[in-house]
Amino acid sequence: MFLIWLILISFILISTVVYTVARYKNQFIVLRIVQPLTTLLFVILASVGTLRYGMHHTYTMLIMLALTFALAGDCNLIELKKNKYFLIAILFYWLGLVSYSTTFTIFQGVSKASLILFPILIVITLITIKKFFWEGMKKNNMVAAILIYCLAWCYLLSITLTLCFNSTLLLSTLQKVLIMLGTGLYFLGDLNLSFHKFNEKFENKPYWLGALLYCIGQTLVALSASLFTIYNI
């Protein structure tokens, strides 16, 4: 089993480097292949959990579902300036966020800290949007879509960033760390993408950091479904 993980991580590392470089150079032909391929590797990495005794297969399958929605989004998010495909991608990514949120809520619950953090994140998000992205969102006619998408992010982060405040044993400590880091890096990747899409100061600058953060984040979340045993089956 260790050999399978080692091979998959190696392929993901190579694919991530190729993907990040292709993003930096705007090599759209390469991106059409390597971008969905990279996310497909995340799905396969998560699926390893179904082969292990002691893993909660429902958790693994739900993580795979979220990653599959991300895969569909990646198939459409090749050229950032094509609004039609960008919106389709946002829809699939939103479904992925909802799947993640549902999974972590089922297996870890909602703590009091989550309920406190959720409205705080909404306020911070609205302030950030108004300061950096509002004009770009209006220009691209995406205000409603992005606000709905951001609401999903606020809920997901309110759950994952407060995992340590929930004492239930459905998720191991290591899984919680992977989930917190993974979703946090995924969010930062999306934030970086937002600057390149909706802030005119960044529109024509090379986009690569967000892609790299996205890959690392999704790898960590996939590992939470692949490597470690849930205590209560």
C-alpha positions in Angstrom: 0.0 0.0 0.0 2.9 2.4 0.8 4.2 1.9 -2.7 0.8 2.9 -4.2 0.9 6.1 -2.1 4.5 6.8 -3.1 3.7 6.4 -6.8 0.6 8.6 -6.6 2.3 11.3 -4.7 5.2 11.3 -7.2 2.8 11.6 -10.1 0.9 14.4 -8.3 4.2 16.3 -7.7 5.2 16.0 -11.3 1.8 17.0 -12.6 1.6 19.9 -10.2 4.9 21.3 -11.4 3.8 21.0 -15.0 0.4 22.5 -14.3 1.9 25.5 -12.4 4.5 26.2 -15.1 1.8 25.9 -17.8 -0.4 28.4 -15.8 2.5 30.8 -15.6 3.2 30.6 -19.3 -0.5 30.5 -20.3 0.0 27.3 -22.3 -3.6 26.5 -22.8 -3.1 23.4 -24.9 -1.0 21.9 -22.0 -3.5 23.1 -19.5 -6.4 21.3 -21.2 -4.6 18.0 -20.4 -2.6 18.5 -17.2 -5.2 20.6 -15.2 -8.0 17.9 -15.2 -5.3 15.2 -15.0 -3.9 16.6 -11.8 -7.3 16.7 -10.1 -8.0 13.2 -11.4 -4.9 12.1 -9.5 -6.4 13.7 -6.3 -9.5 11.5 -6.8 -7.4 8.4 -7.3 -5.3 9.3 -4.2 -8.5 9.6 -2.1 -9.9 6.3 -3.5 -7.0 4.4 -1.9 -8.9 4.8 1.3 -11.5 2.3 0.0 -8.8 -0.4 -0.2 -7.8 -0.1 3.4 -9.3 -2.0 6.3 -10.6 0.3 9.1 -11.3 3.3 6.8 -14.8 4.8 6.8 -15.7 4.3 3.2 -18.6 6.8 3.4 -16.2 9.5 4.3 -13.8 8.5 1.5 -16.6 8.4 -1.1 -17.9 11.8 -0.1 -14.4 13.3 -0.4 -14.1 11.6 -3.8 -17.4 13.2 -4.8 -16.2 16.7 -3.9 -12.9 16.1 -5.8 -14.9 14.9 -8.8 -16.9 18.2 -8.8 -13.6 20.0 -8.7 -12.4 17.9 -11.6 -15.4 19.0 -13.6 -14.6 22.6 -12.7 -11.0 22.2 -13.8 -12.2 21.0 -17.2 -13.8 24.4 -17.7 -11.4 26.7 -16.0 -8.7 26.8 -18.6 -8.8 30.4 -19.9 -9.7 32.8 -17.1 -11.1 35.5 -19.4 -13.8 33.3 -20.9 -16.7 34.2 -18.6 -19.1 31.5 -19.8 -16.7 28.7 -18.9 -15.6 30.5 -15.8 -19.2 30.5 -14.5 -19.6 26.8 -15.3 -16.4 26.1 -13.4 -17.7 28.1 -10.4 -20.8 26.0 -10.4 -18.9 22.8 -10.1 -16.4 24.2 -7.6 -19.4 25.4 -5.5 -20.8 21.9 -5.6 -17.4 20.6 -4.4 -17.4 23.1 -1.5 -20.9 22.0 -0.5 -19.8 18.4 -0.7 -16.9 19.1 1.5 -19.0 21.1 4.0 -21.6 18.3 4.2 -18.9 15.7 4.7 -17.2 17.5 7.5 -20.5 18.5 9.2 -21.6 14.8 9.2 -18.4 13.5 10.5 -17.3 16.2 12.9 -20.4 18.3 13.6 -20.8 22.0 14.1 -19.1 23.5 17.2 -20.0 26.7 19.0 -16.8 28.1 17.6 -18.0 27.4 14.1 -21.3 29.3 14.8 -19.3 32.3 16.0 -16.8 32.2 13.2 -19.3 31.9 10.4 -20.8 35.4 10.6 -17.4 36.9 11.2 -16.1 35.3 8.0 -19.1 36.7 6.1 -18.4 40.2 7.3 -14.7 39.9 6.4 -15.6 38.5 3.0 -18.0 41.3 2.2 -15.4 43.9 3.2 -12.7 42.2 1.1 -15.0 41.9 -1.9 -16.0 45.6 -1.7 -12.4 46.7 -1.4 -10.7 44.5 -4.1 -13.2 42.8 -6.3 -16.5 44.6 -6.5 -15.9 46.6 -9.7 -14.4 43.5 -11.5 -17.4 41.4 -10.4 -19.8 44.0 -11.8 -17.8 44.3 -15.0 -18.0 40.5 -15.6 -21.7 40.3 -14.4 -20.8 37.8 -11.7 -21.9 39.5 -8.5 -24.6 37.0 -7.5 -22.6 33.9 -8.5 -19.5 35.0 -6.6 -21.5 36.0 -3.5 -23.1 32.6 -3.4 -19.8 30.9 -4.0 -18.2 33.0 -1.2 -21.0 32.0 1.2 -20.2 28.4 0.7 -16.5 29.1 1.4 -17.5 31.0 4.7 -19.4 28.0 5.9 -16.7 25.5 4.9 -14.0 27.5 6.6 -16.1 28.0 9.7 -16.2 24.2 10.0 -12.7 23.3 9.1 -10.8 26.1 10.9 -12.5 25.1 14.2 -12.1 21.3 14.0 -9.8 21.4 17.0 -12.7 22.8 19.1 -14.8 19.7 18.5 -14.0 16.8 20.7 -15.7 14.0 18.8 -13.5 11.1 17.7 -14.8 10.5 14.2 -11.7 12.2 12.7 -8.2 11.7 14.0 -6.0 14.6 15.0 -3.9 14.1 11.9 -6.9 14.1 9.6 -8.1 17.4 11.2 -4.7 19.0 10.6 -4.7 17.8 6.9 -8.3 19.1 6.5 -7.5 22.5 8.1 -4.3 23.0 6.1 -5.8 21.6 2.9 -9.0 23.8 2.8 -7.0 26.8 4.0 -4.5 26.5 1.1 -7.4 25.8 -1.3 -9.1 29.0 -0.1 -5.9 31.0 -0.5 -5.6 29.6 -4.1 -9.1 30.8 -4.8 -8.3 34.2 -3.3 -5.3 34.5 -5.6 -7.4 33.5 -8.6 -10.0 36.2 -7.6 -7.3 38.9 -7.8 -6.3 37.8 -11.3 -9.9 37.6 -12.5 -11.6 40.6 -10.8 -8.8 43.1 -9.9 -7.5 45.1 -12.9 -4.1 45.5 -11.3 -3.5 41.8 -11.5 -5.5 40.9 -14.7 -2.5 40.8 -17.0 0.1 39.4 -14.5 1.1 35.7 -14.7 -1.2 33.5 -12.7 0.5 30.5 -11.0 0.5 30.8 -7.2 -3.2 30.1 -6.9 -2.8 27.0 -9.0 0.0 25.8 -6.8 -1.9 26.4 -3.6 -5.0 24.7 -5.0 -3.0 21.5 -5.8 -1.3 21.3 -2.4 -4.6 21.9 -0.6 -6.5 19.3 -2.6 -3.7 16.8 -2.1 -3.9 17.2 1.7 -7.6 16.8 1.8 -7.4 13.7 -0.4 -4.8 12.3 2.0 -7.3 12.7 4.8 -9.4 10.1 3.0 -6.6 7.9 2.0 -4.0 7.5 4.7 -5.5 7.5 8.1 -8.1 5.5 9.9 -11.2 7.0 11.4 -11.6 5.8 15.0 -15.3 5.1 15.1 -16.6 2.9 12.2 
